[in-house]
Amino acid sequence: MPEERRKVEVEAKIKKLLNELSVAQQCSLSEISSFGYTLSFVRETPEGKLAVVQLNDTAITIDEEGEIDHNSSIKVRS
């Protein structure tokens, strides 16, 4: 049962993160998730919320307007 509980907790965390995104960010995330990218976290910046998505060791960002930055300088801890 602990495995099932963990799955529910992860799904709740993802749902909470998705609710923090703008509609434009959600659309962009939907597009790139088909390539295997997953939402890792949302960071508050002076310019607005920044969605950080990852695939393996690659991190890209999506700004509030839905613009995807494949060359982001964001650092993600392992």
ABEGO torsion letter per residue (X at the ends): XAAAAAAAAAAAAAAAAAAABBAAAAAAAAAAAAAGBBBABBBBBAAEBBBBBBBEABBBBBBAAGBBBAABABBBBX
